[in-house]
């Protein structure tokens, strides 16, 4: 019985990290919702501090890509597009933004030299 209780507690603790919940958070995030969850801010600040202290290019690129993908999902995949049918006018901004992010990452990683 104890093992089952541990599994149930783990399910309850990990429920906010389900894909649907993460997508809803990204889709509806605002400054107020981010400040309601201080762990998001603390993790971001810790990773950013480590990246600046160690001058790690890859961690800074990871932060850039994570923020860019969050903004891309926020502004291109509106709830009416996700729930409705896919058409070209709805997916072109998402594809264009993804290509821009990928191009920036490739440029900063492989082409630009320090």
The 8 nearest C-alpha neighbors of each residue, nearest first, counted from 0:
[[1, 3, 2, 4, 5, 6, 7, 8],
 [0, 2, 4, 3, 5, 6, 7, 8],
 [1, 3, 5, 4, 0, 6, 7, 8],
 [4, 2, 6, 0, 1, 5, 7, 8],
 [5, 3, 7, 1, 6, 2, 8, 0],
 [4, 6, 8, 2, 3, 7, 9, 1],
 [5, 7, 9, 3, 4, 8, 10, 2],
 [6, 8, 4, 10, 9, 5, 3, 11],
 [9, 7, 11, 5, 10, 6, 4, 12],
 [8, 10, 6, 12, 7, 11, 13, 5],
 [11, 9, 7, 13, 8, 12, 14, 6],
 [10, 12, 8, 14, 9, 13, 7, 15],
 [11, 13, 9, 10, 14, 8, 15, 16],
 [14, 12, 10, 16, 15, 11, 9, 17],
 [13, 15, 11, 16, 17, 12, 10, 20],
 [16, 14, 13, 17, 20, 12, 21, 11],
 [17, 15, 14, 13, 21, 18, 20, 19],
 [18, 16, 20, 19, 15, 14, 21, 13],
 [19, 17, 21, 20, 22, 16, 23, 15],
 [20, 18, 22, 21, 17, 23, 16, 24],
 [19, 21, 23, 17, 22, 18, 15, 24],
 [22, 20, 24, 18, 23, 19, 16, 25],
 [21, 23, 19, 25, 24, 20, 26, 18],
 [24, 22, 26, 20, 21, 25, 27, 19],
 [23, 25, 21, 27, 22, 26, 28, 20],
 [26, 24, 22, 28, 23, 27, 69, 73],
 [27, 25, 73, 23, 24, 28, 22, 72],
 [28, 26, 24, 25, 23, 29, 73, 32],
 [29, 27, 25, 24, 32, 26, 33, 30],
 [28, 30, 32, 31, 33, 27, 34, 25],
 [29, 31, 33, 32, 34, 28, 35, 27],
 [30, 32, 34, 29, 33, 35, 28, 36],
 [33, 31, 35, 29, 34, 30, 28, 36],
 [34, 32, 30, 35, 36, 31, 29, 28],
 [33, 35, 31, 36, 32, 37, 30, 40],
 [34, 36, 32, 33, 37, 31, 30, 38],
 [35, 37, 34, 33, 38, 39, 32, 40],
 [38, 36, 40, 39, 34, 35, 41, 33],
 [39, 37, 41, 40, 36, 42, 43, 33],
 [40, 38, 37, 42, 41, 36, 43, 33],
 [39, 41, 43, 37, 38, 42, 44, 33],
 [40, 42, 38, 44, 43, 39, 45, 37],
 [43, 41, 45, 39, 44, 40, 38, 46],
 [42, 44, 40, 46, 41, 45, 47, 39],
 [45, 43, 47, 41, 42, 46, 48, 40],
 [46, 44, 42, 48, 47, 43, 41, 49],
 [45, 47, 49, 43, 48, 44, 50, 42],
 [46, 48, 50, 44, 49, 45, 43, 51],
 [49, 47, 45, 51, 50, 46, 44, 52],
 [50, 48, 46, 52, 47, 51, 53, 45],
 [51, 49, 47, 55, 54, 53, 48, 52],
 [50, 52, 54, 48, 49, 53, 47, 55],
 [51, 53, 49, 54, 50, 48, 55, 47],
 [52, 54, 55, 50, 51, 49, 48, 56],
 [55, 53, 51, 50, 52, 56, 49, 59],
 [54, 56, 50, 53, 58, 57, 59, 51],
 [55, 57, 59, 58, 60, 54, 50, 108],
 [56, 58, 60, 59, 55, 61, 108, 50],
 [59, 57, 61, 60, 55, 56, 50, 62],
 [58, 60, 62, 56, 61, 57, 50, 63],
 [61, 59, 63, 57, 58, 62, 64, 56],
 [60, 62, 58, 64, 59, 63, 65, 57],
 [63, 61, 59, 65, 60, 64, 66, 58],
 [64, 62, 60, 66, 61, 65, 67, 59],
 [63, 65, 67, 61, 62, 66, 68, 60],
 [66, 64, 62, 68, 67, 63, 61, 69],
 [65, 67, 69, 63, 68, 64, 62, 70],
 [68, 66, 64, 70, 69, 65, 63, 71],
 [69, 67, 71, 65, 70, 66, 64, 72],
 [68, 70, 66, 72, 67, 71, 73, 25],
 [69, 71, 73, 67, 68, 72, 74, 66],
 [72, 70, 68, 73, 69, 74, 75, 67],
 [73, 71, 76, 69, 70, 75, 74, 68],
 [74, 72, 26, 70, 71, 75, 69, 25],
 [73, 75, 71, 72, 70, 76, 77, 26],
 [76, 74, 72, 93, 71, 77, 73, 92],
 [77, 75, 72, 80, 74, 73, 81, 78],
 [76, 78, 80, 79, 75, 81, 74, 73],
 [77, 79, 81, 80, 82, 76, 26, 83],
 [78, 80, 82, 77, 81, 83, 76, 84],
 [81, 79, 83, 77, 78, 82, 76, 89],
 [82, 80, 78, 79, 83, 76, 77, 84],
 [81, 83, 79, 80, 78, 84, 77, 85],
 [84, 82, 80, 81, 79, 85, 78, 86],
 [83, 85, 86, 80, 82, 81, 79, 89],
 [86, 84, 83, 89, 80, 87, 90, 81],
 [85, 87, 89, 88, 84, 90, 80, 91],
 [86, 88, 90, 89, 91, 85, 92, 94],
 [87, 89, 91, 86, 90, 92, 85, 93],
 [90, 88, 87, 86, 91, 80, 85, 92],
 [89, 91, 93, 87, 92, 88, 94, 86],
 [90, 92, 94, 93, 88, 89, 87, 95],
 [93, 91, 95, 94, 90, 96, 75, 89],
 [94, 92, 96, 90, 91, 95, 75, 97],
 [93, 95, 97, 91, 96, 92, 90, 98],
 [96, 94, 92, 98, 97, 93, 91, 99],
 [95, 97, 99, 93, 98, 94, 92, 100],
 [98, 96, 94, 100, 99, 95, 101, 93],
 [97, 99, 101, 95, 96, 100, 102, 94],
 [100, 98, 96, 102, 97, 101, 103, 95],
 [99, 101, 103, 97, 102, 98, 96, 104],
 [102, 100, 98, 104, 99, 103, 97, 105],
 [103, 101, 99, 105, 104, 100, 98, 106],
 [102, 104, 106, 100, 101, 105, 107, 99],
 [105, 103, 101, 107, 106, 102, 108, 100],
 [106, 104, 102, 108, 103, 107, 109, 101],
 [105, 107, 110, 103, 104, 108, 109, 111],
 [108, 106, 104, 111, 105, 109, 103, 110],
 [109, 107, 105, 106, 104, 110, 111, 57],
 [108, 110, 106, 105, 107, 111, 112, 104],
 [111, 109, 106, 107, 108, 112, 105, 104],
 [110, 112, 107, 106, 109, 113, 108, 105],
 [111, 113, 110, 109, 107, 108, 106, 56],
 [112, 111, 107, 110, 56, 108, 109, 54]]
